[in-house]
Amino acid sequence: MINRFPFTFRVILPVVGWGFLCSFFAYVLIMTTAGFNDKQGYFFSLFVFVLLIIIALVTVILSGTSFLSSHEAKSLNENIVGREVRQDLKLEQAKETFYSLVHFCRNIFTSIIWGGLLLSVIITVVMNIWQKIDLQSSLIILSGGVIATVLLAVFSSFFSEQVTFLPIKACRKKIAEEEGIVPDINFDSIGSKFYFLFLFPILTTIIVLVCVFPFSPNIALLSVIGIVMVLIIDRVLFVYISKSFFEADGFIKGVANGERNIFTTGSVDKEFVNLIDNLNQASKELEESRKESERTKKQMENRVDELEKFFDLTVNREIKMVDLKKEIKRLEEKQKTARKKINSFSVKSKKKSKDTFSKIAEVKIDEIKKEL
């Protein structure tokens, strides 16, 4: 039953649910800190509720209907069943699905960021025009909108990448098997995900500042110092983790070029230690396979040399035998011709001798007749 839902609908629906939770959090924060009267509070609650329902319905309809969806959404819903790519997918369809998956995740994040900020501004402007709220309430509405937007955008980014993990992997495999080239586009660095962690202290600071508004310079200074400290810690964590990845990348490139090295790293994390063991084991097996290939190649070269010698002893010998037979046949033909000439000459010689003897005998007979 679940597989009957479009793929984009299965991604968008949890995001919409999380969006309602983020909106409720921002709503409670705004209602408890802003100085709304009863009329302003009722108008704000009704306006926000109606606006969120409309946005949620439009989002779900666009993600679940084929005739209103974008080209990328149509491609995903046609080529992905459940969370798996169709087995009969062709190469061009696999490429289209791969790029659509990547763009789909990015579009969700950017759409939420810009849409959430725009929605916060619209709500603030409407409240200022119709309810004449003060500056403090306007800043609180904007702050609550920013908090809800960032929480929703971060969740949607991580969740969409988690859901599209298997389809992207299947598409990459399909393309690599048929083309031998893994598709590459302008991917985001893993560092951007670390900086998401930096957003949460900022959000916490904004919440604190909103709750204590108007705040003193000391609170503002302490908040800035805290944010800077968190940023430094986040940067150190990113450098520490990314360094191990870069070392693994360099080791793999060296193995691909035929180098035999032992991969080591300064990381003490369990995941990286297991990765080191697996990479070294794979490198060892690859080196053994390369040596076995070299031995096989040398054996084949020796075998070729033996075959060449055998060719010289047998095939060339047979060729020479054929040439000798031709030569013998030619000499036999020449001998037959010579014998024919000799026989012809012998017959002529006998006939000539016989005629000469007859003439001599006739002359002798004539002489004897004359004497008688």
Residue, then its C-alpha position, 0 to 999 in steps of 0.5 A: m500500500i505504501n509503494r502506491f504513494p508517489f516518491t515525492f509525496r513520501v518525502i514531502l509529507p514528513v517535512v510538512g509534519w515537521g513544519f507544523l511542529c516548528s510552526f507550533f514552537a514559533y507560535v508558542l514563543i511569539m504568543t508568550t513573549a509578544g505584547f498582543n492584546d486579545k484581538q491581536g492574538y486572535f487575529f494572529s492565531l487565525f491568520v497563521f493557522v489559515l496560511l499554514i493550512i493553505i501552504a501545506l495543502v498546496t505543497v502536498i498536492l504539487s508533490g503528489t499529483s502528476f499533472l501539477s508536478s514539475h518535470e523533476a518530480k514526474s521523473l522521480n515518481e515514474n522511475i522510483v517505486g517505493r524507495e527503489v529504482r525500477q530494475d528496467l530503467k535505461l541509461e538515460q532514465a537513470k541519468e535523469t533520475f540521478y540529477s533529479l534526485v540531487h536537485f530535488c533535495r537542494n530545491i526543498f532546502t532553498s524553497i523552505i529558506w526563501g519561503g519561510l523568510l518571505l512568510s515571516v515578513i508577510i505575517t509581520v507586515v500584515m500584523n503591522i497594517w491591520q493590528k498596528i503592533d509595536l516594534q518589539s512584537s514585530l521583531i519577535i514575529l520575525s525572530g520566531g519565523v527565522i527560528a522555525t524556518v531554519l529548523l525546518a530547512v535543516f530537517s528537510s535537508f537531512f531527511s531528504e538526503q536520507v530518503t534519496f540515499l538508496p535511489i541515488k546509489a542505484c542510479r550511480k551503479k547503473i550508470a557506472e556499469e554501462e558507462g564506466i564513469v560515475p556521474d559527478i556534479n557540483f556536490d556540496s561539501i560535508g563541511s556545510k552540514f557541520y555548519f548547520l550545527f552552528l545554527f542551533p546556538i544562534l537560534t538559542t541565542i535569538i530565543v534568549l534575546v527575544c525572551v529578555f527583550p529589551f536586553s542589555p549590552n552585557i547580554a548582547l556581548l555574552s551572546v556574541i562571545g558564545i556564538v564565536m566560541v561555538l563557531i571555533i569548536d565547530r571549525v575544529l571538529f570539521v578539520y579533525i574529521s575532514k583530515s581523516f577523509f582526505e588521508a583516506d582519499g590520498f591512500i586510495k589514489g595511491v593504491a589505484n596508481g599501484e603503490r603499496n602503502i600501509f594506511t594509518t591515521g591519527s584518528v581514534d574514533k571507532e568508525f575510522v579505525n574500522l575504515i583503516d582496517n578495511l582499507n589495508q585489507a583491501s590494499k593487501e588483497l589488491e597487491e596479492s592480486r597484482k602479483e598474481s597477475e604479474r606471475t601469470k603474465k610472466q608464465m604466458e610470456n614463457r609459454v609464448d616463447e615456447l610456442e615460437k620455438f615450436f613454430d620454428l621447429t615444426v611449422n618452418r620445417e614443414i614449410k621447408m619440406v613443402d619447398l623441397k617437394k616442389e623442387i623435387k617435382r620440378l627436377e623430375e619434370k626436367q628429367k622427364t623432358a631430358r629423357k624425351k629429348i634423348n629418346s628422340f635423338s636416339v631414334k633419329s640416329k638409328k634411322k640415319s645409320k640404317d639409311t647410310f648402311s643401305k646406301i653403302a651396300e648398294v654401292k658395293i653391289d654395283e661395283i661387284k656387278k661391274e666386275l662380273 
